[in-house]
Amino acid sequence: MRPLSPSELSLRGRLGAHRLHASYDSKTVSQPARDAFMARFEREVDPELTLDPKERARRAMHARKAYFTRLALKSAQARRKGGDDA
C-alpha cells in the first residue's frame, strides 16, 4: 500500500475528529488538555504552592490572559510587517 499524500492525511485526520465529536461531547474530550494548560499557569504563578487556591486561580487566570494578549500582539506585529516573522 502506498503512503498517504499530505491532503489524504489531512482528510483522514478530519474524518477522525468528526467521528470523535459525533460520539462524545467536545468539552468532555478536551477537558484533560484544558486542565493541563491551566495547571501550567498555576505552576508559573505559584511554583511552591504557598498561595490560597482561590488566589492561585485568580493569578493563573491573569497569567493566561497575559499569554493570549502577548500572542495577539505578536500576531498584529507580524501582520503589520507583512507576515515575514510570524
PyMOL Python script that loads the backbone (N, CA, C, O; Angstrom):
from pymol import cmd

cmd.read_pdbstr("""\
ATOM      1  N   MET A   1       0.842  -1.184   0.000  1.00  0.00           N
ATOM      2  CA  MET A   1       0.000   0.000   0.000  1.00  0.00           C
ATOM      3  C   MET A   1       0.886   1.245   0.000  1.00  0.00           C
ATOM      4  O   MET A   1       1.846   1.333   0.765  1.00  0.00           O
ATOM      5  N   ARG A   2       0.561   2.185  -0.848  1.00  0.00           N
ATOM      6  CA  ARG A   2       1.378   3.394  -0.961  1.00  0.00           C
ATOM      7  C   ARG A   2       1.100   4.338   0.204  1.00  0.00           C
ATOM      8  O   ARG A   2       0.006   4.320   0.769  1.00  0.00           O
ATOM      9  N   PRO A   3       2.083   5.162   0.566  1.00  0.00           N
ATOM     10  CA  PRO A   3       1.874   6.127   1.656  1.00  0.00           C
ATOM     11  C   PRO A   3       0.809   7.154   1.261  1.00  0.00           C
ATOM     12  O   PRO A   3       0.633   7.468   0.084  1.00  0.00           O
ATOM     13  N   LEU A   4       0.116   7.662   2.257  1.00  0.00           N
ATOM     14  CA  LEU A   4      -0.912   8.672   2.007  1.00  0.00           C
ATOM     15  C   LEU A   4      -0.273  10.021   1.705  1.00  0.00           C
ATOM     16  O   LEU A   4       0.759  10.376   2.274  1.00  0.00           O
ATOM     17  N   SER A   5      -0.899  10.763   0.805  1.00  0.00           N
ATOM     18  CA  SER A   5      -0.419  12.108   0.481  1.00  0.00           C
ATOM     19  C   SER A   5      -0.772  13.047   1.639  1.00  0.00           C
ATOM     20  O   SER A   5      -1.606  12.710   2.480  1.00  0.00           O
ATOM     21  N   PRO A   6      -0.147  14.206   1.682  1.00  0.00           N
ATOM     22  CA  PRO A   6      -0.487  15.164   2.742  1.00  0.00           C
ATOM     23  C   PRO A   6      -1.977  15.515   2.775  1.00  0.00           C
ATOM     24  O   PRO A   6      -2.557  15.639   3.854  1.00  0.00           O
ATOM     25  N   SER A   7      -2.598  15.676   1.608  1.00  0.00           N
ATOM     26  CA  SER A   7      -4.029  16.008   1.608  1.00  0.00           C
ATOM     27  C   SER A   7      -4.866  14.833   2.096  1.00  0.00           C
ATOM     28  O   SER A   7      -5.880  15.036   2.764  1.00  0.00           O
ATOM     29  N   GLU A   8      -4.459  13.607   1.773  1.00  0.00           N
ATOM     30  CA  GLU A   8      -5.177  12.429   2.274  1.00  0.00           C
ATOM     31  C   GLU A   8      -5.014  12.298   3.788  1.00  0.00           C
ATOM     32  O   GLU A   8      -5.963  11.949   4.491  1.00  0.00           O
ATOM     33  N   LEU A   9      -3.817  12.578   4.283  1.00  0.00           N
ATOM     34  CA  LEU A   9      -3.595  12.546   5.732  1.00  0.00           C
ATOM     35  C   LEU A   9      -4.468  13.579   6.438  1.00  0.00           C
ATOM     36  O   LEU A   9      -5.028  13.312   7.501  1.00  0.00           O
ATOM     37  N   SER A  10      -4.575  14.754   5.837  1.00  0.00           N
ATOM     38  CA  SER A  10      -5.410  15.801   6.414  1.00  0.00           C
ATOM     39  C   SER A  10      -6.873  15.368   6.457  1.00  0.00           C
ATOM     40  O   SER A  10      -7.552  15.545   7.468  1.00  0.00           O
ATOM     41  N   LEU A  11      -7.349  14.804   5.357  1.00  0.00           N
ATOM     42  CA  LEU A  11      -8.735  14.328   5.314  1.00  0.00           C
ATOM     43  C   LEU A  11      -8.969  13.212   6.320  1.00  0.00           C
ATOM     44  O   LEU A  11     -10.017  13.155   6.964  1.00  0.00           O
ATOM     45  N   ARG A  12      -8.004  12.339   6.449  1.00  0.00           N
ATOM     46  CA  ARG A  12      -8.122  11.240   7.411  1.00  0.00           C
ATOM     47  C   ARG A  12      -8.217  11.782   8.841  1.00  0.00           C
ATOM     48  O   ARG A  12      -9.015  11.298   9.644  1.00  0.00           O
ATOM     49  N   GLY A  13      -7.402  12.781   9.145  1.00  0.00           N
ATOM     50  CA  GLY A  13      -7.452  13.404  10.464  1.00  0.00           C
ATOM     51  C   GLY A  13      -8.778  14.100  10.712  1.00  0.00           C
ATOM     52  O   GLY A  13      -9.342  13.998  11.802  1.00  0.00           O
ATOM     53  N   ARG A  14      -9.278  14.809   9.708  1.00  0.00           N
ATOM     54  CA  ARG A  14     -10.565  15.487   9.845  1.00  0.00           C
ATOM     55  C   ARG A  14     -11.694  14.485  10.049  1.00  0.00           C
ATOM     56  O   ARG A  14     -12.606  14.716  10.842  1.00  0.00           O
ATOM     57  N   LEU A  15     -11.624  13.362   9.321  1.00  0.00           N
ATOM     58  CA  LEU A  15     -12.629  12.314   9.479  1.00  0.00           C
ATOM     59  C   LEU A  15     -12.630  11.793  10.911  1.00  0.00           C
ATOM     60  O   LEU A  15     -13.688  11.640  11.523  1.00  0.00           O
ATOM     61  N   GLY A  16     -11.445  11.524  11.441  1.00  0.00           N
ATOM     62  CA  GLY A  16     -11.342  11.041  12.819  1.00  0.00           C
ATOM     63  C   GLY A  16     -11.886  12.044  13.820  1.00  0.00           C
ATOM     64  O   GLY A  16     -12.568  11.669  14.774  1.00  0.00           O
ATOM     65  N   ALA A  17     -11.589  13.314  13.606  1.00  0.00           N
ATOM     66  CA  ALA A  17     -12.082  14.357  14.517  1.00  0.00           C
ATOM     67  C   ALA A  17     -13.603  14.438  14.477  1.00  0.00           C
ATOM     68  O   ALA A  17     -14.253  14.564  15.515  1.00  0.00           O
ATOM     69  N   HIS A  18     -14.169  14.365  13.270  1.00  0.00           N
ATOM     70  CA  HIS A  18     -15.628  14.417  13.158  1.00  0.00           C
ATOM     71  C   HIS A  18     -16.281  13.208  13.822  1.00  0.00           C
ATOM     72  O   HIS A  18     -17.316  13.341  14.474  1.00  0.00           O
ATOM     73  N   ARG A  19     -15.685  12.041  13.658  1.00  0.00           N
ATOM     74  CA  ARG A  19     -16.242  10.839  14.294  1.00  0.00           C
ATOM     75  C   ARG A  19     -16.155  10.951  15.816  1.00  0.00           C
ATOM     76  O   ARG A  19     -17.097  10.589  16.521  1.00  0.00           O
ATOM     77  N   LEU A  20     -15.041  11.444  16.314  1.00  0.00           N
ATOM     78  CA  LEU A  20     -14.871  11.612  17.755  1.00  0.00           C
ATOM     79  C   LEU A  20     -15.930  12.556  18.320  1.00  0.00           C
ATOM     80  O   LEU A  20     -16.589  12.244  19.312  1.00  0.00           O
ATOM     81  N   HIS A  21     -16.086  13.714  17.676  1.00  0.00           N
ATOM     82  CA  HIS A  21     -17.016  14.719  18.190  1.00  0.00           C
ATOM     83  C   HIS A  21     -18.477  14.349  17.940  1.00  0.00           C
ATOM     84  O   HIS A  21     -19.373  14.893  18.586  1.00  0.00           O
ATOM     85  N   ALA A  22     -18.720  13.435  17.013  1.00  0.00           N
ATOM     86  CA  ALA A  22     -20.080  12.919  16.824  1.00  0.00           C
ATOM     87  C   ALA A  22     -20.448  11.948  17.937  1.00  0.00           C
ATOM     88  O   ALA A  22     -21.626  11.768  18.244  1.00  0.00           O
ATOM     89  N   SER A  23     -19.449  11.329  18.537  1.00  0.00           N
ATOM     90  CA  SER A  23     -19.690  10.313  19.567  1.00  0.00           C
ATOM     91  C   SER A  23     -19.623  10.851  20.987  1.00  0.00           C
ATOM     92  O   SER A  23     -20.256  10.299  21.887  1.00  0.00           O
ATOM     93  N   TYR A  24     -18.865  11.923  21.199  1.00  0.00           N
ATOM     94  CA  TYR A  24     -18.636  12.432  22.552  1.00  0.00           C
ATOM     95  C   TYR A  24     -18.809  13.940  22.585  1.00  0.00           C
ATOM     96  O   TYR A  24     -18.678  14.615  21.564  1.00  0.00           O
ATOM     97  N   ASP A  25     -19.101  14.455  23.762  1.00  0.00           N
ATOM     98  CA  ASP A  25     -19.184  15.897  23.962  1.00  0.00           C
ATOM     99  C   ASP A  25     -17.784  16.499  23.844  1.00  0.00           C
ATOM    100  O   ASP A  25     -16.838  15.991  24.446  1.00  0.00           O
ATOM    101  N   SER A  26     -17.650  17.557  23.086  1.00  0.00           N
ATOM    102  CA  SER A  26     -16.344  18.184  22.857  1.00  0.00           C
ATOM    103  C   SER A  26     -15.682  18.645  24.148  1.00  0.00           C
ATOM    104  O   SER A  26     -14.467  18.521  24.302  1.00  0.00           O
ATOM    105  N   LYS A  27     -16.470  19.174  25.070  1.00  0.00           N
ATOM    106  CA  LYS A  27     -15.886  19.652  26.331  1.00  0.00           C
ATOM    107  C   LYS A  27     -15.331  18.499  27.149  1.00  0.00           C
ATOM    108  O   LYS A  27     -14.299  18.644  27.803  1.00  0.00           O
ATOM    109  N   THR A  28     -16.004  17.355  27.119  1.00  0.00           N
ATOM    110  CA  THR A  28     -15.520  16.185  27.855  1.00  0.00           C
ATOM    111  C   THR A  28     -14.202  15.694  27.269  1.00  0.00           C
ATOM    112  O   THR A  28     -13.277  15.351  28.005  1.00  0.00           O
ATOM    113  N   VAL A  29     -14.123  15.664  25.953  1.00  0.00           N
ATOM    114  CA  VAL A  29     -12.926  15.171  25.268  1.00  0.00           C
ATOM    115  C   VAL A  29     -11.726  16.073  25.542  1.00  0.00           C
ATOM    116  O   VAL A  29     -10.613  15.591  25.750  1.00  0.00           O
ATOM    117  N   SER A  30     -11.958  17.381  25.541  1.00  0.00           N
ATOM    118  CA  SER A  30     -10.835  18.319  25.677  1.00  0.00           C
ATOM    119  C   SER A  30     -10.550  18.745  27.119  1.00  0.00           C
ATOM    120  O   SER A  30      -9.595  19.483  27.358  1.00  0.00           O
ATOM    121  N   GLN A  31     -11.346  18.303  28.071  1.00  0.00           N
ATOM    122  CA  GLN A  31     -11.168  18.737  29.464  1.00  0.00           C
ATOM    123  C   GLN A  31      -9.770  18.444  30.013  1.00  0.00           C
ATOM    124  O   GLN A  31      -9.177  19.329  30.629  1.00  0.00           O
ATOM    125  N   PRO A  32      -9.215  17.237  29.818  1.00  0.00           N
ATOM    126  CA  PRO A  32      -7.863  16.995  30.345  1.00  0.00           C
ATOM    127  C   PRO A  32      -6.816  17.967  29.781  1.00  0.00           C
ATOM    128  O   PRO A  32      -5.916  18.399  30.501  1.00  0.00           O
ATOM    129  N   ALA A  33      -6.936  18.303  28.508  1.00  0.00           N
ATOM    130  CA  ALA A  33      -5.983  19.245  27.907  1.00  0.00           C
ATOM    131  C   ALA A  33      -6.158  20.645  28.488  1.00  0.00           C
ATOM    132  O   ALA A  33      -5.174  21.333  28.760  1.00  0.00           O
ATOM    133  N   ARG A  34      -7.407  21.067  28.678  1.00  0.00           N
ATOM    134  CA  ARG A  34      -7.647  22.388  29.259  1.00  0.00           C
ATOM    135  C   ARG A  34      -7.158  22.450  30.701  1.00  0.00           C
ATOM    136  O   ARG A  34      -6.611  23.465  31.132  1.00  0.00           O
ATOM    137  N   ASP A  35      -7.356  21.363  31.445  1.00  0.00           N
ATOM    138  CA  ASP A  35      -6.864  21.319  32.828  1.00  0.00           C
ATOM    139  C   ASP A  35      -5.340  21.423  32.872  1.00  0.00           C
ATOM    140  O   ASP A  35      -4.787  22.151  33.696  1.00  0.00           O
ATOM    141  N   ALA A  36      -4.666  20.694  31.986  1.00  0.00           N
ATOM    142  CA  ALA A  36      -3.199  20.727  31.948  1.00  0.00           C
ATOM    143  C   ALA A  36      -2.695  22.113  31.547  1.00  0.00           C
ATOM    144  O   ALA A  36      -1.701  22.596  32.088  1.00  0.00           O
ATOM    145  N   PHE A  37      -3.382  22.747  30.602  1.00  0.00           N
ATOM    146  CA  PHE A  37      -2.989  24.083  30.159  1.00  0.00           C
ATOM    147  C   PHE A  37      -3.106  25.077  31.309  1.00  0.00           C
ATOM    148  O   PHE A  37      -2.211  25.896  31.517  1.00  0.00           O
ATOM    149  N   MET A  38      -4.202  25.010  32.054  1.00  0.00           N
ATOM    150  CA  MET A  38      -4.390  25.923  33.186  1.00  0.00           C
ATOM    151  C   MET A  38      -3.390  25.622  34.300  1.00  0.00           C
ATOM    152  O   MET A  38      -2.911  26.542  34.963  1.00  0.00           O
ATOM    153  N   ALA A  39      -3.069  24.347  34.512  1.00  0.00           N
ATOM    154  CA  ALA A  39      -2.094  23.971  35.542  1.00  0.00           C
ATOM    155  C   ALA A  39      -0.729  24.592  35.247  1.00  0.00           C
ATOM    156  O   ALA A  39       0.028  24.910  36.164  1.00  0.00           O
ATOM    157  N   ARG A  40      -0.425  24.758  33.971  1.00  0.00           N
ATOM    158  CA  ARG A  40       0.837  25.401  33.582  1.00  0.00           C
ATOM    159  C   ARG A  40       0.917  26.805  34.175  1.00  0.00           C
ATOM    160  O   ARG A  40       1.957  27.198  34.703  1.00  0.00           O
ATOM    161  N   PHE A  41      -0.170  27.557  34.092  1.00  0.00           N
ATOM    162  CA  PHE A  41      -0.178  28.924  34.609  1.00  0.00           C
ATOM    163  C   PHE A  41      -0.190  28.931  36.135  1.00  0.00           C
ATOM    164  O   PHE A  41       0.396  29.817  36.757  1.00  0.00           O
ATOM    165  N   GLU A  42      -0.850  27.954  36.733  1.00  0.00           N
ATOM    166  CA  GLU A  42      -0.835  27.860  38.195  1.00  0.00           C
ATOM    167  C   GLU A  42       0.585  27.597  38.696  1.00  0.00           C
ATOM    168  O   GLU A  42       1.004  28.179  39.697  1.00  0.00           O
ATOM    169  N   ARG A  43       1.325  26.728  38.012  1.00  0.00           N
ATOM    170  CA  ARG A  43       2.726  26.469  38.393  1.00  0.00           C
ATOM    171  C   ARG A  43       3.581  27.708  38.174  1.00  0.00           C
ATOM    172  O   ARG A  43       4.508  27.974  38.939  1.00  0.00           O
ATOM    173  N   GLU A  44       3.268  28.457  37.134  1.00  0.00           N
ATOM    174  CA  GLU A  44       4.031  29.673  36.826  1.00  0.00           C
ATOM    175  C   GLU A  44       3.870  30.722  37.927  1.00  0.00           C
ATOM    176  O   GLU A  44       4.850  31.353  38.324  1.00  0.00           O
ATOM    177  N   VAL A  45       2.652  30.914  38.423  1.00  0.00           N
ATOM    178  CA  VAL A  45       2.403  31.969  39.406  1.00  0.00           C
ATOM    179  C   VAL A  45       2.652  31.524  40.839  1.00  0.00           C
ATOM    180  O   VAL A  45       2.832  32.363  41.721  1.00  0.00           O
ATOM    181  N   ASP A  46       2.665  30.210  41.087  1.00  0.00           N
ATOM    182  CA  ASP A  46       2.844  29.709  42.455  1.00  0.00           C
ATOM    183  C   ASP A  46       3.593  28.375  42.443  1.00  0.00           C
ATOM    184  O   ASP A  46       3.017  27.337  42.768  1.00  0.00           O
ATOM    185  N   PRO A  47       4.880  28.401  42.067  1.00  0.00           N
ATOM    186  CA  PRO A  47       5.626  27.143  41.953  1.00  0.00           C
ATOM    187  C   PRO A  47       5.781  26.400  43.280  1.00  0.00           C
ATOM    188  O   PRO A  47       5.942  25.180  43.284  1.00  0.00           O
ATOM    189  N   GLU A  48       5.737  27.110  44.398  1.00  0.00           N
ATOM    190  CA  GLU A  48       5.909  26.480  45.714  1.00  0.00           C
ATOM    191  C   GLU A  48       4.577  26.069  46.348  1.00  0.00           C
ATOM    192  O   GLU A  48       4.554  25.486  47.432  1.00  0.00           O
ATOM    193  N   LEU A  49       3.474  26.375  45.669  1.00  0.00           N
ATOM    194  CA  LEU A  49       2.123  26.065  46.173  1.00  0.00           C
ATOM    195  C   LEU A  49       1.873  26.663  47.559  1.00  0.00           C
ATOM    196  O   LEU A  49       1.356  25.993  48.454  1.00  0.00           O
ATOM    197  N   THR A  50       2.246  27.921  47.718  1.00  0.00           N
ATOM    198  CA  THR A  50       2.074  28.590  49.007  1.00  0.00           C
ATOM    199  C   THR A  50       0.829  29.478  49.054  1.00  0.00           C
ATOM    200  O   THR A  50       0.378  29.855  50.135  1.00  0.00           O
ATOM    201  N   LEU A  51       0.278  29.810  47.897  1.00  0.00           N
ATOM    202  CA  LEU A  51      -0.887  30.696  47.860  1.00  0.00           C
ATOM    203  C   LEU A  51      -2.176  29.939  48.180  1.00  0.00           C
ATOM    204  O   LEU A  51      -2.265  28.721  48.021  1.00  0.00           O
ATOM    205  N   ASP A  52      -3.165  30.701  48.634  1.00  0.00           N
ATOM    206  CA  ASP A  52      -4.510  30.168  48.793  1.00  0.00           C
ATOM    207  C   ASP A  52      -5.002  29.724  47.406  1.00  0.00           C
ATOM    208  O   ASP A  52      -4.729  30.417  46.426  1.00  0.00           O
ATOM    209  N   PRO A  53      -5.713  28.604  47.287  1.00  0.00           N
ATOM    210  CA  PRO A  53      -6.160  28.125  45.971  1.00  0.00           C
ATOM    211  C   PRO A  53      -6.949  29.161  45.162  1.00  0.00           C
ATOM    212  O   PRO A  53      -6.805  29.228  43.941  1.00  0.00           O
ATOM    213  N   LYS A  54      -7.772  29.960  45.824  1.00  0.00           N
ATOM    214  CA  LYS A  54      -8.527  30.988  45.095  1.00  0.00           C
ATOM    215  C   LYS A  54      -7.599  32.057  44.534  1.00  0.00           C
ATOM    216  O   LYS A  54      -7.779  32.511  43.404  1.00  0.00           O
ATOM    217  N   GLU A  55      -6.604  32.458  45.324  1.00  0.00           N
ATOM    218  CA  GLU A  55      -5.645  33.466  44.864  1.00  0.00           C
ATOM    219  C   GLU A  55      -4.794  32.898  43.732  1.00  0.00           C
ATOM    220  O   GLU A  55      -4.515  33.597  42.758  1.00  0.00           O
ATOM    221  N   ARG A  56      -4.384  31.642  43.853  1.00  0.00           N
ATOM    222  CA  ARG A  56      -3.601  30.995  42.797  1.00  0.00           C
ATOM    223  C   ARG A  56      -4.416  30.961  41.503  1.00  0.00           C
ATOM    224  O   ARG A  56      -3.888  31.252  40.429  1.00  0.00           O
ATOM    225  N   ALA A  57      -5.695  30.608  41.600  1.00  0.00           N
ATOM    226  CA  ALA A  57      -6.555  30.553  40.413  1.00  0.00           C
ATOM    227  C   ALA A  57      -6.724  31.938  39.797  1.00  0.00           C
ATOM    228  O   ALA A  57      -6.714  32.079  38.574  1.00  0.00           O
ATOM    229  N   ARG A  58      -6.880  32.959  40.634  1.00  0.00           N
ATOM    230  CA  ARG A  58      -7.035  34.330  40.135  1.00  0.00           C
ATOM    231  C   ARG A  58      -5.787  34.768  39.380  1.00  0.00           C
ATOM    232  O   ARG A  58      -5.872  35.316  38.281  1.00  0.00           O
ATOM    233  N   ARG A  59      -4.629  34.520  39.983  1.00  0.00           N
ATOM    234  CA  ARG A  59      -3.370  34.908  39.337  1.00  0.00           C
ATOM    235  C   ARG A  59      -3.131  34.098  38.063  1.00  0.00           C
ATOM    236  O   ARG A  59      -2.651  34.628  37.061  1.00  0.00           O
ATOM    237  N   ALA A  60      -3.469  32.819  38.113  1.00  0.00           N
ATOM    238  CA  ALA A  60      -3.292  31.967  36.934  1.00  0.00           C
ATOM    239  C   ALA A  60      -4.159  32.457  35.776  1.00  0.00           C
ATOM    240  O   ALA A  60      -3.730  32.437  34.622  1.00  0.00           O
ATOM    241  N   MET A  61      -5.374  32.893  36.086  1.00  0.00           N
ATOM    242  CA  MET A  61      -6.257  33.411  35.039  1.00  0.00           C
ATOM    243  C   MET A  61      -5.646  34.657  34.411  1.00  0.00           C
ATOM    244  O   MET A  61      -5.725  34.836  33.196  1.00  0.00           O
ATOM    245  N   HIS A  62      -5.040  35.516  35.218  1.00  0.00           N
ATOM    246  CA  HIS A  62      -4.383  36.706  34.661  1.00  0.00           C
ATOM    247  C   HIS A  62      -3.141  36.318  33.855  1.00  0.00           C
ATOM    248  O   HIS A  62      -2.864  36.929  32.823  1.00  0.00           O
ATOM    249  N   ALA A  63      -2.400  35.326  34.304  1.00  0.00           N
ATOM    250  CA  ALA A  63      -1.241  34.855  33.538  1.00  0.00           C
ATOM    251  C   ALA A  63      -1.692  34.298  32.190  1.00  0.00           C
ATOM    252  O   ALA A  63      -1.027  34.503  31.174  1.00  0.00           O
ATOM    253  N   ARG A  64      -2.820  33.596  32.185  1.00  0.00           N
ATOM    254  CA  ARG A  64      -3.378  33.054  30.942  1.00  0.00           C
ATOM    255  C   ARG A  64      -3.798  34.195  30.011  1.00  0.00           C
ATOM    256  O   ARG A  64      -3.526  34.149  28.811  1.00  0.00           O
ATOM    257  N   LYS A  65      -4.449  35.201  30.554  1.00  0.00           N
ATOM    258  CA  LYS A  65      -4.857  36.354  29.743  1.00  0.00           C
ATOM    259  C   LYS A  65      -3.639  37.077  29.176  1.00  0.00           C
ATOM    260  O   LYS A  65      -3.654  37.519  28.028  1.00  0.00           O
ATOM    261  N   ALA A  66      -2.584  37.196  29.983  1.00  0.00           N
ATOM    262  CA  ALA A  66      -1.351  37.826  29.504  1.00  0.00           C
ATOM    263  C   ALA A  66      -0.739  37.010  28.369  1.00  0.00           C
ATOM    264  O   ALA A  66      -0.246  37.574  27.391  1.00  0.00           O
ATOM    265  N   TYR A  67      -0.769  35.694  28.496  1.00  0.00           N
ATOM    266  CA  TYR A  67      -0.240  34.799  27.458  1.00  0.00           C
ATOM    267  C   TYR A  67      -0.955  35.051  26.126  1.00  0.00           C
ATOM    268  O   TYR A  67      -0.310  35.229  25.092  1.00  0.00           O
ATOM    269  N   PHE A  68      -2.293  35.063  26.160  1.00  0.00           N
ATOM    270  CA  PHE A  68      -3.042  35.253  24.927  1.00  0.00           C
ATOM    271  C   PHE A  68      -2.930  36.681  24.401  1.00  0.00           C
ATOM    272  O   PHE A  68      -2.962  36.892  23.189  1.00  0.00           O
ATOM    273  N   THR A  69      -2.800  37.655  25.282  1.00  0.00           N
ATOM    274  CA  THR A  69      -2.603  39.034  24.843  1.00  0.00           C
ATOM    275  C   THR A  69      -1.248  39.175  24.155  1.00  0.00           C
ATOM    276  O   THR A  69      -1.128  39.874  23.149  1.00  0.00           O
ATOM    277  N   ARG A  70      -0.226  38.509  24.702  1.00  0.00           N
ATOM    278  CA  ARG A  70       1.101  38.516  24.081  1.00  0.00           C
ATOM    279  C   ARG A  70       1.038  37.892  22.682  1.00  0.00           C
ATOM    280  O   ARG A  70       1.646  38.407  21.744  1.00  0.00           O
ATOM    281  N   LEU A  71       0.302  36.781  22.544  1.00  0.00           N
ATOM    282  CA  LEU A  71       0.139  36.158  21.225  1.00  0.00           C
ATOM    283  C   LEU A  71      -0.560  37.106  20.251  1.00  0.00           C
ATOM    284  O   LEU A  71      -0.169  37.204  19.088  1.00  0.00           O
ATOM    285  N   ALA A  72      -1.586  37.797  20.724  1.00  0.00           N
ATOM    286  CA  ALA A  72      -2.311  38.736  19.868  1.00  0.00           C
ATOM    287  C   ALA A  72      -1.403  39.877  19.420  1.00  0.00           C
ATOM    288  O   ALA A  72      -1.462  40.308  18.268  1.00  0.00           O
ATOM    289  N   LEU A  73      -0.563  40.364  20.331  1.00  0.00           N
ATOM    290  CA  LEU A  73       0.379  41.430  19.986  1.00  0.00           C
ATOM    291  C   LEU A  73       1.360  40.955  18.919  1.00  0.00           C
ATOM    292  O   LEU A  73       1.601  41.658  17.938  1.00  0.00           O
ATOM    293  N   LYS A  74       1.924  39.770  19.107  1.00  0.00           N
ATOM    294  CA  LYS A  74       2.860  39.231  18.113  1.00  0.00           C
ATOM    295  C   LYS A  74       2.181  39.036  16.765  1.00  0.00           C
ATOM    296  O   LYS A  74       2.781  39.289  15.721  1.00  0.00           O
ATOM    297  N   SER A  75       0.937  38.588  16.786  1.00  0.00           N
ATOM    298  CA  SER A  75       0.186  38.399  15.549  1.00  0.00           C
ATOM    299  C   SER A  75      -0.031  39.726  14.832  1.00  0.00           C
ATOM    300  O   SER A  75       0.146  39.818  13.617  1.00  0.00           O
ATOM    301  N   ALA A  76      -0.413  40.748  15.583  1.00  0.00           N
ATOM    302  CA  ALA A  76      -0.632  42.071  14.991  1.00  0.00           C
ATOM    303  C   ALA A  76       0.666  42.627  14.409  1.00  0.00           C
ATOM    304  O   ALA A  76       0.662  43.217  13.329  1.00  0.00           O
ATOM    305  N   GLN A  77       1.764  42.439  15.119  1.00  0.00           N
ATOM    306  CA  GLN A  77       3.056  42.925  14.627  1.00  0.00           C
ATOM    307  C   GLN A  77       3.462  42.185  13.357  1.00  0.00           C
ATOM    308  O   GLN A  77       3.985  42.795  12.424  1.00  0.00           O
ATOM    309  N   ALA A  78       3.225  40.880  13.316  1.00  0.00           N
ATOM    310  CA  ALA A  78       3.574  40.098  12.131  1.00  0.00           C
ATOM    311  C   ALA A  78       2.721  40.517  10.935  1.00  0.00           C
ATOM    312  O   ALA A  78       3.222  40.603   9.814  1.00  0.00           O
ATOM    313  N   ARG A  79       1.439  40.777  11.168  1.00  0.00           N
ATOM    314  CA  ARG A  79       0.569  41.223  10.073  1.00  0.00           C
ATOM    315  C   ARG A  79       1.016  42.586   9.551  1.00  0.00           C
ATOM    316  O   ARG A  79       0.999  42.834   8.346  1.00  0.00           O
ATOM    317  N   ARG A  80       1.415  43.467  10.469  1.00  0.00           N
ATOM    318  CA  ARG A  80       1.862  44.798  10.058  1.00  0.00           C
ATOM    319  C   ARG A  80       3.125  44.704   9.200  1.00  0.00           C
ATOM    320  O   ARG A  80       3.280  45.456   8.238  1.00  0.00           O
ATOM    321  N   LYS A  81       4.023  43.785   9.546  1.00  0.00           N
ATOM    322  CA  LYS A  81       5.263  43.609   8.788  1.00  0.00           C
ATOM    323  C   LYS A  81       5.033  42.869   7.476  1.00  0.00           C
ATOM    324  O   LYS A  81       5.905  42.859   6.608  1.00  0.00           O
ATOM    325  N   GLY A  82       3.889  42.262   7.330  1.00  0.00           N
ATOM    326  CA  GLY A  82       3.629  41.505   6.116  1.00  0.00           C
ATOM    327  C   GLY A  82       3.789  40.014   6.316  1.00  0.00           C
ATOM    328  O   GLY A  82       3.812  39.258   5.345  1.00  0.00           O
ATOM    329  N   GLY A  83       3.900  39.578   7.558  1.00  0.00           N
ATOM    330  CA  GLY A  83       3.942  38.157   7.843  1.00  0.00           C
ATOM    331  C   GLY A  83       5.300  37.504   7.755  1.00  0.00           C
ATOM    332  O   GLY A  83       5.390  36.279   7.839  1.00  0.00           O
ATOM    333  N   ASP A  84       6.366  38.278   7.589  1.00  0.00           N
ATOM    334  CA  ASP A  84       7.697  37.685   7.468  1.00  0.00           C
ATOM    335  C   ASP A  84       8.148  36.979   8.733  1.00  0.00           C
ATOM    336  O   ASP A  84       8.813  35.946   8.652  1.00  0.00           O
ATOM    337  N   ASP A  85       7.803  37.512   9.908  1.00  0.00           N
ATOM    338  CA  ASP A  85       8.288  36.967  11.177  1.00  0.00           C
ATOM    339  C   ASP A  85       7.179  36.309  11.989  1.00  0.00           C
ATOM    340  O   ASP A  85       7.205  36.371  13.219  1.00  0.00           O
ATOM    341  N   ALA A  86       6.223  35.692  11.347  1.00  0.00           N
ATOM    342  CA  ALA A  86       5.119  35.038  12.072  1.00  0.00           C
ATOM    343  C   ALA A  86       5.648  33.862  12.752  1.00  0.00           C
ATOM    344  O   ALA A  86       4.902  33.152  13.427  1.00  0.00           O
TER     345      ALA A  86
END
""", "prot")
cmd.dss("prot")
cmd.show_as("cartoon", "prot")
cmd.util.cbc("prot")
cmd.orient("prot")
